[in-house]
């Protein structure tokens, strides 16, 4: 788990959740020592479920 603050969202991110940080947005995060997460720069190529989302939500991704 880690805590993140991005524009209008401030909170905890847990396994299975994602946060999208748009280019140029100021963001801050702090992870627990044991946390594992992926940070990806996608150059406007978001996965479909994220690209069409209209609000912060939970997404299930298949491998």
PDB file of N, CA, C and O in Angstrom:
ATOM      1  N   UNK A   1       0.839  -1.176   0.000  1.00  0.00           N
ATOM      2  CA  UNK A   1       0.000   0.000   0.000  1.00  0.00           C
ATOM      3  C   UNK A   1       0.886   1.243   0.000  1.00  0.00           C
ATOM      4  O   UNK A   1       1.981   1.251   0.562  1.00  0.00           O
ATOM      5  N   UNK A   2       0.378   2.293  -0.650  1.00  0.00           N
ATOM      6  CA  UNK A   2       1.074   3.570  -0.551  1.00  0.00           C
ATOM      7  C   UNK A   2       0.064   4.707  -0.542  1.00  0.00           C
ATOM      8  O   UNK A   2      -1.075   4.553  -0.981  1.00  0.00           O
ATOM      9  N   UNK A   3       0.500   5.832  -0.042  1.00  0.00           N
ATOM     10  CA  UNK A   3      -0.325   7.042   0.004  1.00  0.00           C
ATOM     11  C   UNK A   3       0.092   7.939  -1.141  1.00  0.00           C
ATOM     12  O   UNK A   3       1.279   8.068  -1.443  1.00  0.00           O
ATOM     13  N   UNK A   4      -0.898   8.564  -1.781  1.00  0.00           N
ATOM     14  CA  UNK A   4      -0.590   9.437  -2.904  1.00  0.00           C
ATOM     15  C   UNK A   4      -1.495  10.663  -2.868  1.00  0.00           C
ATOM     16  O   UNK A   4      -2.631  10.606  -2.397  1.00  0.00           O
ATOM     17  N   UNK A   5      -0.967  11.762  -3.372  1.00  0.00           N
ATOM     18  CA  UNK A   5      -1.737  12.997  -3.523  1.00  0.00           C
ATOM     19  C   UNK A   5      -1.527  13.493  -4.944  1.00  0.00           C
ATOM     20  O   UNK A   5      -0.407  13.794  -5.356  1.00  0.00           O
ATOM     21  N   UNK A   6      -2.631  13.572  -5.685  1.00  0.00           N
ATOM     22  CA  UNK A   6      -2.601  14.045  -7.072  1.00  0.00           C
ATOM     23  C   UNK A   6      -3.792  14.959  -7.275  1.00  0.00           C
ATOM     24  O   UNK A   6      -4.929  14.523  -7.094  1.00  0.00           O
ATOM     25  N   UNK A   7      -3.578  16.183  -7.635  1.00  0.00           N
ATOM     26  CA  UNK A   7      -4.633  17.131  -7.961  1.00  0.00           C
ATOM     27  C   UNK A   7      -5.854  16.977  -7.055  1.00  0.00           C
ATOM     28  O   UNK A   7      -5.860  17.533  -5.956  1.00  0.00           O
ATOM     29  N   UNK A   8      -6.894  16.241  -7.476  1.00  0.00           N
ATOM     30  CA  UNK A   8      -8.129  16.149  -6.706  1.00  0.00           C
ATOM     31  C   UNK A   8      -8.233  14.882  -5.869  1.00  0.00           C
ATOM     32  O   UNK A   8      -9.245  14.680  -5.198  1.00  0.00           O
ATOM     33  N   UNK A   9      -7.219  14.023  -5.888  1.00  0.00           N
ATOM     34  CA  UNK A   9      -7.260  12.767  -5.137  1.00  0.00           C
ATOM     35  C   UNK A   9      -6.158  12.735  -4.096  1.00  0.00           C
ATOM     36  O   UNK A   9      -5.002  13.049  -4.380  1.00  0.00           O
ATOM     37  N   UNK A  10      -6.532  12.351  -2.895  1.00  0.00           N
ATOM     38  CA  UNK A  10      -5.553  12.161  -1.826  1.00  0.00           C
ATOM     39  C   UNK A  10      -6.004  10.948  -1.037  1.00  0.00           C
ATOM     40  O   UNK A  10      -7.103  10.944  -0.484  1.00  0.00           O
ATOM     41  N   UNK A  11      -5.170   9.915  -0.976  1.00  0.00           N
ATOM     42  CA  UNK A  11      -5.572   8.748  -0.230  1.00  0.00           C
ATOM     43  C   UNK A  11      -4.629   7.579  -0.388  1.00  0.00           C
ATOM     44  O   UNK A  11      -3.513   7.712  -0.890  1.00  0.00           O
ATOM     45  N   UNK A  12      -5.112   6.417   0.056  1.00  0.00           N
ATOM     46  CA  UNK A  12      -4.325   5.192   0.013  1.00  0.00           C
ATOM     47  C   UNK A  12      -4.638   4.414  -1.253  1.00  0.00           C
ATOM     48  O   UNK A  12      -5.776   4.390  -1.722  1.00  0.00           O
ATOM     49  N   UNK A  13      -3.613   3.781  -1.793  1.00  0.00           N
ATOM     50  CA  UNK A  13      -3.762   2.905  -2.948  1.00  0.00           C
ATOM     51  C   UNK A  13      -3.376   1.512  -2.478  1.00  0.00           C
ATOM     52  O   UNK A  13      -2.283   1.302  -1.952  1.00  0.00           O
ATOM     53  N   UNK A  14      -4.277   0.571  -2.673  1.00  0.00           N
ATOM     54  CA  UNK A  14      -4.074  -0.789  -2.201  1.00  0.00           C
ATOM     55  C   UNK A  14      -3.938  -1.734  -3.387  1.00  0.00           C
ATOM     56  O   UNK A  14      -4.198  -1.327  -4.519  1.00  0.00           O
ATOM     57  N   UNK A  15      -3.538  -2.981  -3.163  1.00  0.00           N
ATOM     58  CA  UNK A  15      -3.392  -3.931  -4.262  1.00  0.00           C
ATOM     59  C   UNK A  15      -4.667  -4.015  -5.112  1.00  0.00           C
ATOM     60  O   UNK A  15      -5.776  -4.085  -4.582  1.00  0.00           O
ATOM     61  N   UNK A  16      -4.489  -4.006  -6.429  1.00  0.00           N
ATOM     62  CA  UNK A  16      -5.606  -4.062  -7.358  1.00  0.00           C
ATOM     63  C   UNK A  16      -6.126  -2.708  -7.785  1.00  0.00           C
ATOM     64  O   UNK A  16      -7.005  -2.633  -8.643  1.00  0.00           O
ATOM     65  N   UNK A  17      -5.608  -1.637  -7.211  1.00  0.00           N
ATOM     66  CA  UNK A  17      -6.044  -0.292  -7.570  1.00  0.00           C
ATOM     67  C   UNK A  17      -4.972   0.406  -8.393  1.00  0.00           C
ATOM     68  O   UNK A  17      -3.812  -0.006  -8.408  1.00  0.00           O
ATOM     69  N   UNK A  18      -5.378   1.461  -9.072  1.00  0.00           N
ATOM     70  CA  UNK A  18      -4.403   2.239  -9.835  1.00  0.00           C
ATOM     71  C   UNK A  18      -4.753   3.709  -9.751  1.00  0.00           C
ATOM     72  O   UNK A  18      -5.907   4.072  -9.522  1.00  0.00           O
ATOM     73  N   UNK A  19      -3.761   4.545  -9.935  1.00  0.00           N
ATOM     74  CA  UNK A  19      -3.942   5.990  -9.985  1.00  0.00           C
ATOM     75  C   UNK A  19      -3.279   6.471 -11.261  1.00  0.00           C
ATOM     76  O   UNK A  19      -2.137   6.115 -11.553  1.00  0.00           O
ATOM     77  N   UNK A  20      -4.002   7.281 -12.019  1.00  0.00           N
ATOM     78  CA  UNK A  20      -3.445   7.845 -13.246  1.00  0.00           C
ATOM     79  C   UNK A  20      -3.012   9.272 -12.940  1.00  0.00           C
ATOM     80  O   UNK A  20      -3.797  10.078 -12.440  1.00  0.00           O
ATOM     81  N   UNK A  21      -1.761   9.574 -13.244  1.00  0.00           N
ATOM     82  CA  UNK A  21      -1.217  10.915 -13.084  1.00  0.00           C
ATOM     83  C   UNK A  21      -1.013  11.463 -14.484  1.00  0.00           C
ATOM     84  O   UNK A  21      -0.184  10.958 -15.241  1.00  0.00           O
ATOM     85  N   UNK A  22      -1.766  12.489 -14.825  1.00  0.00           N
ATOM     86  CA  UNK A  22      -1.639  13.080 -16.155  1.00  0.00           C
ATOM     87  C   UNK A  22      -0.325  13.844 -16.288  1.00  0.00           C
ATOM     88  O   UNK A  22       0.234  14.316 -15.298  1.00  0.00           O
ATOM     89  N   UNK A  23       0.151  13.957 -17.497  1.00  0.00           N
ATOM     90  CA  UNK A  23       1.391  14.676 -17.763  1.00  0.00           C
ATOM     91  C   UNK A  23       1.309  16.082 -17.178  1.00  0.00           C
ATOM     92  O   UNK A  23       0.324  16.794 -17.374  1.00  0.00           O
ATOM     93  N   UNK A  24       2.350  16.467 -16.463  1.00  0.00           N
ATOM     94  CA  UNK A  24       2.422  17.795 -15.895  1.00  0.00           C
ATOM     95  C   UNK A  24       1.761  17.969 -14.541  1.00  0.00           C
ATOM     96  O   UNK A  24       1.924  19.015 -13.913  1.00  0.00           O
ATOM     97  N   UNK A  25       1.016  16.972 -14.072  1.00  0.00           N
ATOM     98  CA  UNK A  25       0.369  17.080 -12.765  1.00  0.00           C
ATOM     99  C   UNK A  25       1.402  16.890 -11.657  1.00  0.00           C
ATOM    100  O   UNK A  25       2.232  15.982 -11.709  1.00  0.00           O
ATOM    101  N   UNK A  26       1.335  17.751 -10.674  1.00  0.00           N
ATOM    102  CA  UNK A  26       2.203  17.606  -9.513  1.00  0.00           C
ATOM    103  C   UNK A  26       1.613  16.507  -8.643  1.00  0.00           C
ATOM    104  O   UNK A  26       0.409  16.483  -8.385  1.00  0.00           O
ATOM    105  N   UNK A  27       2.468  15.603  -8.195  1.00  0.00           N
ATOM    106  CA  UNK A  27       2.007  14.500  -7.366  1.00  0.00           C
ATOM    107  C   UNK A  27       3.080  14.140  -6.348  1.00  0.00           C
ATOM    108  O   UNK A  27       4.273  14.355  -6.561  1.00  0.00           O
ATOM    109  N   UNK A  28       2.616  13.591  -5.243  1.00  0.00           N
ATOM    110  CA  UNK A  28       3.497  13.172  -4.159  1.00  0.00           C
ATOM    111  C   UNK A  28       3.019  11.813  -3.678  1.00  0.00           C
ATOM    112  O   UNK A  28       1.816  11.566  -3.595  1.00  0.00           O
ATOM    113  N   UNK A  29       3.963  10.931  -3.359  1.00  0.00           N
ATOM    114  CA  UNK A  29       3.560   9.652  -2.789  1.00  0.00           C
ATOM    115  C   UNK A  29       4.607   9.145  -1.821  1.00  0.00           C
ATOM    116  O   UNK A  29       5.779   9.515  -1.889  1.00  0.00           O
ATOM    117  N   UNK A  30       4.153   8.284  -0.914  1.00  0.00           N
ATOM    118  CA  UNK A  30       5.034   7.656   0.060  1.00  0.00           C
ATOM    119  C   UNK A  30       4.573   6.217   0.219  1.00  0.00           C
ATOM    120  O   UNK A  30       3.408   5.956   0.517  1.00  0.00           O
ATOM    121  N   UNK A  31       5.487   5.296   0.019  1.00  0.00           N
ATOM    122  CA  UNK A  31       5.151   3.875   0.090  1.00  0.00           C
ATOM    123  C   UNK A  31       5.683   3.255   1.375  1.00  0.00           C
ATOM    124  O   UNK A  31       6.704   3.681   1.917  1.00  0.00           O
ATOM    125  N   UNK A  32       4.969   2.241   1.848  1.00  0.00           N
ATOM    126  CA  UNK A  32       5.468   1.459   2.961  1.00  0.00           C
ATOM    127  C   UNK A  32       6.696   0.695   2.491  1.00  0.00           C
ATOM    128  O   UNK A  32       6.838   0.427   1.298  1.00  0.00           O
ATOM    129  N   UNK A  33       7.561   0.348   3.391  1.00  0.00           N
ATOM    130  CA  UNK A  33       8.811  -0.319   3.045  1.00  0.00           C
ATOM    131  C   UNK A  33       8.588  -1.584   2.216  1.00  0.00           C
ATOM    132  O   UNK A  33       9.347  -1.856   1.286  1.00  0.00           O
ATOM    133  N   UNK A  34       7.555  -2.356   2.546  1.00  0.00           N
ATOM    134  CA  UNK A  34       7.299  -3.625   1.863  1.00  0.00           C
ATOM    135  C   UNK A  34       6.506  -3.458   0.561  1.00  0.00           C
ATOM    136  O   UNK A  34       6.282  -4.443  -0.143  1.00  0.00           O
ATOM    137  N   UNK A  35       6.088  -2.269   0.236  1.00  0.00           N
ATOM    138  CA  UNK A  35       5.212  -2.040  -0.921  1.00  0.00           C
ATOM    139  C   UNK A  35       5.909  -2.349  -2.239  1.00  0.00           C
ATOM    140  O   UNK A  35       7.110  -2.130  -2.404  1.00  0.00           O
ATOM    141  N   UNK A  36       5.121  -2.860  -3.162  1.00  0.00           N
ATOM    142  CA  UNK A  36       5.582  -3.114  -4.528  1.00  0.00           C
ATOM    143  C   UNK A  36       4.587  -2.440  -5.453  1.00  0.00           C
ATOM    144  O   UNK A  36       3.380  -2.646  -5.320  1.00  0.00           O
ATOM    145  N   UNK A  37       5.072  -1.642  -6.384  1.00  0.00           N
ATOM    146  CA  UNK A  37       4.169  -0.981  -7.309  1.00  0.00           C
ATOM    147  C   UNK A  37       4.886  -0.718  -8.624  1.00  0.00           C
ATOM    148  O   UNK A  37       6.112  -0.789  -8.705  1.00  0.00           O
ATOM    149  N   UNK A  38       4.120  -0.421  -9.631  1.00  0.00           N
ATOM    150  CA  UNK A  38       4.651  -0.146 -10.970  1.00  0.00           C
ATOM    151  C   UNK A  38       4.372   1.312 -11.297  1.00  0.00           C
ATOM    152  O   UNK A  38       3.261   1.807 -11.103  1.00  0.00           O
ATOM    153  N   UNK A  39       5.382   1.980 -11.788  1.00  0.00           N
ATOM    154  CA  UNK A  39       5.258   3.349 -12.277  1.00  0.00           C
ATOM    155  C   UNK A  39       5.546   3.277 -13.770  1.00  0.00           C
ATOM    156  O   UNK A  39       6.625   2.838 -14.169  1.00  0.00           O
ATOM    157  N   UNK A  40       4.608   3.696 -14.592  1.00  0.00           N
ATOM    158  CA  UNK A  40       4.786   3.580 -16.038  1.00  0.00           C
ATOM    159  C   UNK A  40       4.477   4.898 -16.727  1.00  0.00           C
ATOM    160  O   UNK A  40       3.460   5.530 -16.440  1.00  0.00           O
ATOM    161  N   UNK A  41       5.348   5.313 -17.632  1.00  0.00           N
ATOM    162  CA  UNK A  41       5.101   6.464 -18.488  1.00  0.00           C
ATOM    163  C   UNK A  41       4.562   5.897 -19.796  1.00  0.00           C
ATOM    164  O   UNK A  41       5.274   5.203 -20.522  1.00  0.00           O
ATOM    165  N   UNK A  42       3.288   6.198 -20.095  1.00  0.00           N
ATOM    166  CA  UNK A  42       2.615   5.520 -21.192  1.00  0.00           C
ATOM    167  C   UNK A  42       2.402   6.368 -22.446  1.00  0.00           C
ATOM    168  O   UNK A  42       1.874   5.857 -23.434  1.00  0.00           O
ATOM    169  N   UNK A  43       2.789   7.623 -22.443  1.00  0.00           N
ATOM    170  CA  UNK A  43       2.699   8.450 -23.649  1.00  0.00           C
ATOM    171  C   UNK A  43       1.315   8.373 -24.299  1.00  0.00           C
ATOM    172  O   UNK A  43       1.196   8.081 -25.489  1.00  0.00           O
ATOM    173  N   UNK A  44       0.275   8.636 -23.509  1.00  0.00           N
ATOM    174  CA  UNK A  44      -1.115   8.664 -23.988  1.00  0.00           C
ATOM    175  C   UNK A  44      -1.638   7.333 -24.497  1.00  0.00           C
ATOM    176  O   UNK A  44      -2.549   7.311 -25.325  1.00  0.00           O
ATOM    177  N   UNK A  45      -1.092   6.235 -24.031  1.00  0.00           N
ATOM    178  CA  UNK A  45      -1.564   4.916 -24.450  1.00  0.00           C
ATOM    179  C   UNK A  45      -2.036   4.128 -23.231  1.00  0.00           C
ATOM    180  O   UNK A  45      -1.469   3.090 -22.892  1.00  0.00           O
ATOM    181  N   UNK A  46      -3.063   4.626 -22.590  1.00  0.00           N
ATOM    182  CA  UNK A  46      -3.588   3.963 -21.404  1.00  0.00           C
ATOM    183  C   UNK A  46      -4.378   2.715 -21.785  1.00  0.00           C
ATOM    184  O   UNK A  46      -4.969   2.663 -22.864  1.00  0.00           O
ATOM    185  N   UNK A  47      -4.394   1.719 -20.919  1.00  0.00           N
ATOM    186  CA  UNK A  47      -5.280   0.573 -21.145  1.00  0.00           C
ATOM    187  C   UNK A  47      -6.723   1.062 -21.291  1.00  0.00           C
ATOM    188  O   UNK A  47      -7.112   2.039 -20.652  1.00  0.00           O
ATOM    189  N   UNK A  48      -7.500   0.402 -22.111  1.00  0.00           N
ATOM    190  CA  UNK A  48      -8.852   0.839 -22.458  1.00  0.00           C
ATOM    191  C   UNK A  48      -9.712   1.140 -21.237  1.00  0.00           C
ATOM    192  O   UNK A  48     -10.351   2.192 -21.187  1.00  0.00           O
ATOM    193  N   UNK A  49      -9.746   0.238 -20.242  1.00  0.00           N
ATOM    194  CA  UNK A  49     -10.604   0.448 -19.071  1.00  0.00           C
ATOM    195  C   UNK A  49     -10.249   1.721 -18.316  1.00  0.00           C
ATOM    196  O   UNK A  49     -11.121   2.349 -17.716  1.00  0.00           O
ATOM    197  N   UNK A  50      -9.010   2.096 -18.339  1.00  0.00           N
ATOM    198  CA  UNK A  50      -8.595   3.322 -17.656  1.00  0.00           C
ATOM    199  C   UNK A  50      -8.893   4.533 -18.535  1.00  0.00           C
ATOM    200  O   UNK A  50      -9.374   5.554 -18.043  1.00  0.00           O
ATOM    201  N   UNK A  51      -8.611   4.426 -19.819  1.00  0.00           N
ATOM    202  CA  UNK A  51      -8.801   5.543 -20.740  1.00  0.00           C
ATOM    203  C   UNK A  51     -10.252   6.006 -20.803  1.00  0.00           C
ATOM    204  O   UNK A  51     -10.508   7.196 -20.989  1.00  0.00           O
ATOM    205  N   UNK A  52     -11.203   5.091 -20.653  1.00  0.00           N
ATOM    206  CA  UNK A  52     -12.617   5.461 -20.764  1.00  0.00           C
ATOM    207  C   UNK A  52     -13.272   5.726 -19.417  1.00  0.00           C
ATOM    208  O   UNK A  52     -14.457   6.055 -19.369  1.00  0.00           O
ATOM    209  N   UNK A  53     -12.539   5.591 -18.332  1.00  0.00           N
ATOM    210  CA  UNK A  53     -13.103   5.808 -17.002  1.00  0.00           C
ATOM    211  C   UNK A  53     -13.482   7.273 -16.824  1.00  0.00           C
ATOM    212  O   UNK A  53     -12.768   8.167 -17.278  1.00  0.00           O
ATOM    213  N   UNK A  54     -14.602   7.508 -16.164  1.00  0.00           N
ATOM    214  CA  UNK A  54     -15.054   8.881 -15.917  1.00  0.00           C
ATOM    215  C   UNK A  54     -14.863   9.289 -14.465  1.00  0.00           C
ATOM    216  O   UNK A  54     -15.096  10.443 -14.108  1.00  0.00           O
ATOM    217  N   UNK A  55     -14.441   8.352 -13.629  1.00  0.00           N
ATOM    218  CA  UNK A  55     -14.208   8.665 -12.226  1.00  0.00           C
ATOM    219  C   UNK A  55     -13.158   7.711 -11.687  1.00  0.00           C
ATOM    220  O   UNK A  55     -12.811   6.719 -12.328  1.00  0.00           O
ATOM    221  N   UNK A  56     -12.660   8.024 -10.505  1.00  0.00           N
ATOM    222  CA  UNK A  56     -11.730   7.131  -9.849  1.00  0.00           C
ATOM    223  C   UNK A  56     -12.496   5.887  -9.458  1.00  0.00           C
ATOM    224  O   UNK A  56     -13.583   5.975  -8.888  1.00  0.00           O
ATOM    225  N   UNK A  57     -11.945   4.752  -9.757  1.00  0.00           N
ATOM    226  CA  UNK A  57     -12.632   3.523  -9.443  1.00  0.00           C
ATOM    227  C   UNK A  57     -11.669   2.371  -9.325  1.00  0.00           C
ATOM    228  O   UNK A  57     -10.451   2.547  -9.369  1.00  0.00           O
ATOM    229  N   UNK A  58     -12.215   1.216  -9.179  1.00  0.00           N
ATOM    230  CA  UNK A  58     -11.440  -0.004  -9.056  1.00  0.00           C
ATOM    231  C   UNK A  58     -11.562  -0.787 -10.349  1.00  0.00           C
ATOM    232  O   UNK A  58     -12.659  -0.940 -10.886  1.00  0.00           O
ATOM    233  N   UNK A  59     -10.443  -1.281 -10.848  1.00  0.00           N
ATOM    234  CA  UNK A  59     -10.431  -2.016 -12.102  1.00  0.00           C
ATOM    235  C   UNK A  59      -9.818  -3.373 -11.894  1.00  0.00           C
ATOM    236  O   UNK A  59      -8.827  -3.501 -11.174  1.00  0.00           O
ATOM    237  N   UNK A  60     -10.377  -4.381 -12.502  1.00  0.00           N
ATOM    238  CA  UNK A  60      -9.796  -5.719 -12.466  1.00  0.00           C
ATOM    239  C   UNK A  60      -9.108  -5.949 -13.788  1.00  0.00           C
ATOM    240  O   UNK A  60      -9.720  -5.807 -14.846  1.00  0.00           O
ATOM    241  N   UNK A  61      -7.833  -6.304 -13.734  1.00  0.00           N
ATOM    242  CA  UNK A  61      -7.058  -6.525 -14.946  1.00  0.00           C
ATOM    243  C   UNK A  61      -6.720  -8.001 -15.063  1.00  0.00           C
ATOM    244  O   UNK A  61      -6.353  -8.649 -14.083  1.00  0.00           O
ATOM    245  N   UNK A  62      -6.847  -8.510 -16.245  1.00  0.00           N
ATOM    246  CA  UNK A  62      -6.467  -9.892 -16.513  1.00  0.00           C
ATOM    247  C   UNK A  62      -5.038  -9.886 -17.013  1.00  0.00           C
ATOM    248  O   UNK A  62      -4.645  -8.987 -17.757  1.00  0.00           O
ATOM    249  N   UNK A  63      -4.246 -10.885 -16.611  1.00  0.00           N
ATOM    250  CA  UNK A  63      -2.843 -10.920 -17.057  1.00  0.00           C
ATOM    251  C   UNK A  63      -2.721 -11.131 -18.550  1.00  0.00           C
ATOM    252  O   UNK A  63      -1.609 -11.184 -19.077  1.00  0.00           O
TER     253      UNK A  63
END
